Amino acid sequence: MDSPLGLLVVGLLGLCSVGVHGRPHCPVRPFVTSNINDDINELKKSLILDANDLIGSTVFLQDIKELNGTSEHEQWLFLNATLNVYLDIFSNMLKEKRSEEVEKSLNNLRGKVEELKKIYYGNRIKTRIQKLAAIKTTDQSIQKKALNEFMEVFQEASKVGPTLHERNCTKS
């Protein structure tokens, strides 16, 4: 599995284990199926991957390996962003003229990524961060409310930040 498409299988396997880790009471849905393998094999065959195209650094795997041992929250954020990149890659590949089989395989893989994101990587954090970015920091009413909440927010950040930092330092 040295090809980028082969690495997708490895990535999806890793994503599944991170997505369900610590949640044995949740039913596990089979994301990596023979259909995914069939789609990847179809893409490998149809796209005729040249070994020279695959030489060099990895796209995602090195970062994913480096996240091993970090907090699940950090892994979740990175993997969520990685899944978004895969969706962009598949969408861009679909814009090019492809055979029917390749388009079908790309759409199947994109659908699996969307399903995985929907179940385990919802946009809750992204939505909350977007709400933060939209706060009118020049609004005096907002400034007063924020100042009123400052100590509580600062104390929480002072507890969580060092705890995550220590946990990450001891695992390295």
N, C-alpha and C positions, 0 to 999 in steps of 0.2 A: 504494500500500500504506500508506494513512494510518490504517487501522483497527487495533485491537489484534490482531485475528486475522491481518490482513495482515502485521503486524509479527512475528508468530510465524514466518512463513516466513523473513523476514530474519534473525530470531534463530536459527532452526535452521540456516540457511545459514552464519551466523557460527560457530555451535557446531561445525558439521562441520569448518570450516576450522581452528578452534583444536584440535579433537579429534585431527586427523590431522597437524597441522603438525609437521614435523620427523620424521615417521615414514613415509617413503616405502616402506619395506619391508613395512609392514602393509597388508593389503588394505583398500581404502576401500569401505564399504558405502553404497549410495545412500539417504540418509535423506530428502532432499527429493525427493519423487517427484510425479508427476502426481496420485497419490491424495491426497497432502497438499494440493495446490492445490485439488483437487475438494472435499475436506472443508472447507477454509477458505471456498471460494466458497459451499458449501451453508450454512455457518453465517452468513456475511454476508447471504445472501439470506433465510434463515429468521429470523434474529434482528433484522432490519431495524435496522441500526446507524444511529443518529441522529448527524449531524455534531456536534451540541452535546455529545454524550457523549464525543467524542474531543478536545475542545478542552482545552488545558492541557499540563502537563508529561507526559513519557513515563513509563511504568512502569519499564522496564528499559533502554531503548536509550541514554539519556544516561550511565548508569553503565557500560554496556558500551563505549561510545565512549571514556570516560575511562580505561578499563582498557587501551585500545590502547597498546602500548609498555611495559606493565608485564610483570612476569615471567609466564611461562606458568602457574606455580603459582598466582599470585593470580587470573589469569583463570579457571583451572580451578575454584578454590574458589568464585568468584562465580558462574560459569555453572552449577556443580553446584547451588548454592543456588537459582539462578533456575529451573532445571528442576524443583526440588522445589516451588517456588511455582506453576509451571504445572500440575503434577500436582494440587495443591490446588485451583486454579481450575477445572480440568476436573471434578474430583470434586464440587465445590460446584455447578457448573452442571448436572451430571447428577442432583443431588438434586431439582432443580426439574422439574416436569412439562414434558416436551419432546416434540416429534414424533419419530417413529421415525428419520427421516433425521438430525435434529440429534443424537440420542443416538448413532447409528451414527458420525457424524462426530466427535463428542467422544471416543467410545471409540477410534476410529482414531488421533486425534491423541495421546491419552493413551498408547496403545500404542507409538506412535513415540517419544515422550519416554522412556518406560520402556526401550525398546530402546536408545536412544542412551545413557541413563544406565548401563545394564547393560554396554555395550561400552566406553564411554570414561570414564564417571564413576562407577565402582564406589564402594562405601561404605568403602573401606579407610581413608581419612583420618578419616571420621566415626567408624568403629569404634575407631580408635586414640585419638581425642579422648574418646570415651565411656569408654574404659578409663582414661584419665588422670583424668577427673572422678570415677571410682569408687574411686580410690586412697584408702585410709584414712590420711589425713595425721596422725592422732593415734596410730597404731600405731607403737610404738617400733622394732619390727623394720623396718618400712618406712622410718622416719626414718633409721635407721642405714645401710640399703642406699642410700638416696637420697643421704645425706651422702657415702658412699664413692664414688658416681658423680658428685658435684657438679662437680669440676674438669673432667672430660671433657665433660659436658653444657654447662657454662658456656662452655668454650672453643669448642665447636661453635657455640653460639648467638652467640658473639662474632665468629665468622667469617662465618656465614651472614647474620645480620641486617644488618651494615654493607654487605656485598656487594650484597644485594638493595636496600637503601636507596640506595646509590650508583648502581646500575643504573637505578633508578626516577627518581632526581633528574636523571641525565644525559639521559634520554629525554624529560623533561618540557619 
